[in-house]
Every structure is written in structure tokens, then in C-alpha cells.
Amino acid sequence: MKIAVLGGGITGLTAAYTLTKKKNKVTLFEKSPVLGGLAVGFKQPNWNWHLERAYHHLFANDYDIINFAKETGFNKIFFKTPETASIFGDLGIHPMDTPLDFLKLPHLNLFNKFRAGFVLAFLKFTPFLSLFEKITAKEFIKKTMGKIVWKRLWQELFRKKFGDYAGIILASFIWARITKRTKNLGYIEGGFQTFINHLVKESRSLRVNVLTGYEIKEIKKRGAKYLINGQIFDVVISTLPTPVMVKLTSNLFPKKYLERFSKLKYLHALTLILETNQPLLKKTYWLNVSAPQIPIMGIIQHTNFIDKKHYGGSHIAYLGWYLKRDDRLFALTKEELLKFVLPYLKILNTKYKILNTYNFKGSFAQPIFDKDFVKNKPDFKTPLKNFYIANLDMTYPYDRGTNYAVKLGKQVAAMI
Ligand SMILES: Cc1cc2nc3c(=O)[nH]c(=O)nc-3n(C[C@H](O)[C@H](O)[C@H](O)COP(=O)(O)OP(=O)(O)OC[C@H]3O[C@@H](n4cnc5c(N)ncnc54)[C@H](O)[C@@H]3O)c2cc1C
């Protein structure tokens, strides 16, 4: 069969590879000149590893990507246990990796710690319950862990990650986060881009027609088939963000089907990467910024996880945000963004010199898991025969990730 895969992120690449192994003729269309989508990396001439535009790691239980990598002959995933911590209003950095770390938190009394600890353990070991879709995370945490725990531990985390949407996120999000999290974190020798490049190379050697710099603007129907780029396809798989797909298919799908997607809400990712001569954070890899006075969601000191020797001896820190498209931070230039954050970074450290900065944006990177989302999210099958969707909205209840991109790519390929 002739198959068009739209989008060259990890979902599209996995689907293209898997379908070609099943003897189909696949063409993959990617808008950007580089493949990898949200997991794409970049490299400076004096670095020997790629660095993701947005911080990336794997969890120890990300079996779909771990097994798929092996299946394709790729054995470069390794695991380490870097420190995760939070900075609260008191501006102290508190590790958050173990129950003992949790017991040491100064903001909660022992009763609240035990109560919250019990609920966290329940979430970790309980299977998904439909109850988690009937209540927001905020209500769930307030009811089970208590109002003080919500206020002192969670409120700011939710506000930083979801902004105005913080109050409508379902409890299923928190369940998935707790269930999935492992202390061991994985990375890829050479960066995630090495795996992406490997997949592209393997796919090309299987004769996948990989087209980069090709933005799909229109898909037409020709009888039971589809016309894209002047070529006829039997099957189309869209891995594009749902709002992008909706735009492209307004003449293809029934209006009613597309209307449901207008209920989906998204935030967009913004990262500012600092390459410095000294680390911003001494020990911590992942710092949740739960201090309301610091307007940054998270600081990820990548080189406290991965050796700085791979980046020409420089230290690498990401500053990250999820924002609405009209947020003023999105409109800032890299220099303006740096100027904005510098006074806050001084609270953490003053003994470093910035050598380089990099600034990236990722569209529709964070779907909002609310009640509307559960009712209206896309599914693999569409009203049109042989037109499939596999995109990051479909990882629910789990937060999107490269593991689920692989899983979706394989699942959609298995349907054809
Ligand atoms: C800030 C951030 C941090 C993350 N951290 C992690 C992490 O730690 N671990 C982890 O595993 N995952 C992480 N992820 C998630 C992970 O990157 C994604 O889940 C995964 O890469 C999604 O792959 P995808 O192929 O489904 O989608 P995408 O990567 O979005 O791929 C879709 C592709 O479609 C292309 N496209 C769009 N429009 C068109 C068009 N009109 N024509 C042709 N092509 C088009 C895009 O350019 C893109 O390449 C993170 C994401 C972000 C944003």
C-alpha cells in the first residue's frame, strides 16, 4: 500500500519505519528542514553530543521506546539518578527524590506529610480509576491531602505548568505523573537526536521517502484515495498537532467531527538555554520552581545529569515555560528574555558567566487535560476510511513523551 505519514517527529518516524518493514511504500512529509519534532536537538561545532531544544529524559519504565530502540539495532540508552528538587517561597532548594526528602520538608507538619505521603503511595500503586476523570486535581488534592498541602506543595506547581488552566486539570494527570515517575532517568548517548538520526537512516535504507522542508497545506480526496503533493496515497496517517490537522482537513472531514476539536486547549513551550562557565545549580538536575516570586516554571541543569565534556566543557541549563500564544514572554527576543530572567537567576547564583544563549518555541506542546479534553480528544480512526490520526493528544492520561510517540507510531502501524 502507498502510505503518507504527515509529520517527522518520533511518532511519524516510528510509524514510517514500522510500516515499511511490513512492505508498504511510505512517504513521510516534514515541514521543518530537520526531523525529530519536539524532541529535535542541535549541536555546536565544539560539542560532540546533540542537545535537545527542550529538556528531555526517559523514565526507567519507558519500555516502548527502550524496546523499539533495541528492535532497530540501537543500544545507546543509559540510566542515571540525578537529583530532583523544588525551590519554595523560602528560596531554599529541597530535594524531592525519596520519602525521607519529603519528611524533611520544612513547610508541612508531620501529620500533613504522612497524609500526603499516604495519598501519593495510593496513587503510585492504584490502577487508573474513572473517579480521576470526575474530579479536578485541585479538588482531589485538597480533599485527600488537605488544603494546606495543596497550597504549600502543589498550587504553585500547577500554576507554573498550566497558568490559567491550573484549576481545571483533571486528577488523572496527577495519577499518571505519580505512577510513571521513576528515580532512575534515562538519556541517549549523543542526545535524542542520535536516535532520531538512526531511525531516519534505517528508514531511508528501507526506502522510506523522507521529505523535509515540506509543509502540508492541502489534502485532497480522489475517490477512495488521497492526493498529497501530486501523489496518490491509499492511506494517510496524520501525526500533526490536532489544530494543524483541523486546518488542513476542513474540506475533507464533516464539520461536526472537526468542531469537537475546537474544545481542546493547548499551551506552547518556551525554553531559554544558558551555556555557562559554572553551573547555575550546584547539584540539582531538575528544579521545580515553586517559589511564586520567580516567574520561571523549571530550571533544568542538564550538565548535572549529563557530563559537560560533551558540550565543550560548558555547563548547560534550561529555563522552561508553558504559555498561551499571546503571553508577553513569547513575543520577547532571546536578549529580552535573558534580561527578564537575570534578576531572578541572581537569587540562585551569581558566580557564573553566560557564554551563549539559545531560545526555542514548541507549538501545541502541552494539551490541557480537562473534562472537555476527555470528551473530545482524537482517536486513531476518523470518519474517513484509511485516514488515521496518531498524535500527542492521544497519550492521555499520560503526559506526552517520546515513549508514547513510539507507542502511538507502532499502534497506528498495526492498524494498517
Ligand atoms: C518542553 C518539553 C519537554 C519535554 N520533555 C520530554 C521528556 O523529558 N521526555 C520525553 O520522552 N518527552 C518529552 N517531551 C515530549 C516529546 O518531545 C514529545 O512527546 C514527542 O517528541 C512528540 O512526538 P510526535 O511525533 O508525536 O509530535 P511532534 O514532535 O510534534 O511531531 C510533529 C511533526 O509534525 C510537523 N508538522 C507540523 N505541521 C506540519 C505540516 N503542515 N506539514 C508537515 N509537517 C508538519 C512538525 O514540524 C513536527 O516535526 C517534551 C516536550 C516538550 C515540549
The ligand as an SDF file (V2000), in Angstrom:
LIG
                    3D

 53 58  0  0  0  0  0  0  0  0999 V2000
    9.2920   21.3020   26.8450 C   0  0  0  0  0  0  0  0  0  0  0  0
    9.1490   19.8460   26.5140 C   0  0  0  0  0  0  0  0  0  0  0  0
    9.7690   18.9010   27.2990 C   0  0  0  0  0  0  0  0  0  0  0  0
    9.6280   17.5410   27.0040 C   0  0  0  0  0  0  0  0  0  0  0  0
   10.2760   16.6280   27.7930 N   0  0  0  0  0  0  0  0  0  0  0  0
   10.2230   15.3350   27.4730 C   0  0  0  0  0  0  0  0  0  0  0  0
   10.9770   14.3870   28.1950 C   0  0  0  0  0  0  0  0  0  0  0  0
   11.6730   14.7090   29.1580 O   0  0  0  0  0  0  0  0  0  0  0  0
   10.9010   13.0910   27.8170 N   0  0  0  0  0  0  0  0  0  0  0  0
   10.1350   12.6810   26.7630 C   0  0  0  0  0  0  0  0  0  0  0  0
   10.1500   11.4980   26.4420 O   0  0  0  0  0  0  0  0  0  0  0  0
    9.3910   13.5620   26.0630 N   0  0  0  0  0  0  0  0  0  0  0  0
    9.4150   14.8610   26.3950 C   0  0  0  0  0  0  0  0  0  0  0  0
    8.6850   15.7770   25.6730 N   0  0  0  0  0  0  0  0  0  0  0  0
    7.6620   15.3040   24.7320 C   0  0  0  0  0  0  0  0  0  0  0  0
    8.1920   14.7550   23.4490 C   0  0  0  0  0  0  0  0  0  0  0  0
    9.1220   15.6300   22.8510 O   0  0  0  0  0  0  0  0  0  0  0  0
    7.0010   14.5710   22.5160 C   0  0  0  0  0  0  0  0  0  0  0  0
    6.0040   13.8410   23.1670 O   0  0  0  0  0  0  0  0  0  0  0  0
    7.3430   13.8310   21.2440 C   0  0  0  0  0  0  0  0  0  0  0  0
    8.5280   14.3070   20.6780 O   0  0  0  0  0  0  0  0  0  0  0  0
    6.1620   14.0080   20.2870 C   0  0  0  0  0  0  0  0  0  0  0  0
    6.4490   13.4290   19.0560 O   0  0  0  0  0  0  0  0  0  0  0  0
    5.3640   13.4790   17.8890 P   0  0  0  0  0  0  0  0  0  0  0  0
    5.9960   12.9020   16.6990 O   0  0  0  0  0  0  0  0  0  0  0  0
    4.0940   12.8620   18.3730 O   0  0  0  0  0  0  0  0  0  0  0  0
    5.0000   15.0100   17.7030 O   0  0  0  0  0  0  0  0  0  0  0  0
    5.9280   16.1960   17.1710 P   0  0  0  0  0  0  0  0  0  0  0  0
    7.2830   16.0150   17.6850 O   0  0  0  0  0  0  0  0  0  0  0  0
    5.1850   17.4440   17.4930 O   0  0  0  0  0  0  0  0  0  0  0  0
    5.9330   15.9560   15.6000 O   0  0  0  0  0  0  0  0  0  0  0  0
    5.0060   16.5170   14.7250 C   0  0  0  0  0  0  0  0  0  0  0  0
    5.7570   16.9590   13.4990 C   0  0  0  0  0  0  0  0  0  0  0  0
    4.8410   17.4960   12.5380 O   0  0  0  0  0  0  0  0  0  0  0  0
    5.4950   18.5330   11.8610 C   0  0  0  0  0  0  0  0  0  0  0  0
    4.4870   19.3800   11.2130 N   0  0  0  0  0  0  0  0  0  0  0  0
    3.6390   20.2820   11.7680 C   0  0  0  0  0  0  0  0  0  0  0  0
    2.8570   20.8460   10.8180 N   0  0  0  0  0  0  0  0  0  0  0  0
    3.2080   20.2760    9.6530 C   0  0  0  0  0  0  0  0  0  0  0  0
    2.7390   20.4140    8.3140 C   0  0  0  0  0  0  0  0  0  0  0  0
    1.7580   21.2390    7.9930 N   0  0  0  0  0  0  0  0  0  0  0  0
    3.3350   19.6630    7.3400 N   0  0  0  0  0  0  0  0  0  0  0  0
    4.3310   18.8010    7.6240 C   0  0  0  0  0  0  0  0  0  0  0  0
    4.8000   18.6370    8.8840 N   0  0  0  0  0  0  0  0  0  0  0  0
    4.2410   19.3500    9.8810 C   0  0  0  0  0  0  0  0  0  0  0  0
    6.2520   19.2510   12.9640 C   0  0  0  0  0  0  0  0  0  0  0  0
    7.2750   20.0560   12.4430 O   0  0  0  0  0  0  0  0  0  0  0  0
    6.7760   18.0610   13.7760 C   0  0  0  0  0  0  0  0  0  0  0  0
    8.0450   17.6470   13.3600 O   0  0  0  0  0  0  0  0  0  0  0  0
    8.8260   17.1360   25.9210 C   0  0  0  0  0  0  0  0  0  0  0  0
    8.2150   18.0960   25.1180 C   0  0  0  0  0  0  0  0  0  0  0  0
    8.3780   19.4370   25.3940 C   0  0  0  0  0  0  0  0  0  0  0  0
    7.7310   20.4430   24.5240 C   0  0  0  0  0  0  0  0  0  0  0  0
  1  2  1  0
  2  3  1  0
  2 52  2  0
  3  4  2  0
  4  5  1  0
  4 50  1  0
  5  6  2  0
  6  7  1  0
  6 13  1  0
  7  8  2  0
  7  9  1  0
  9 10  1  0
 10 11  2  0
 10 12  1  0
 12 13  2  0
 13 14  1  0
 14 15  1  0
 14 50  1  0
 15 16  1  0
 16 17  1  0
 16 18  1  0
 18 19  1  0
 18 20  1  0
 20 21  1  0
 20 22  1  0
 22 23  1  0
 23 24  1  0
 24 25  2  0
 24 26  1  0
 24 27  1  0
 27 28  1  0
 28 29  2  0
 28 30  1  0
 28 31  1  0
 31 32  1  0
 32 33  1  0
 33 34  1  0
 33 48  1  0
 34 35  1  0
 35 36  1  0
 35 46  1  0
 36 37  1  0
 36 45  1  0
 37 38  2  0
 38 39  1  0
 39 40  1  0
 39 45  2  0
 40 41  1  0
 40 42  2  0
 42 43  1  0
 43 44  2  0
 44 45  1  0
 46 47  1  0
 46 48  1  0
 48 49  1  0
 50 51  2  0
 51 52  1  0
 52 53  1  0
M  END
$$$$
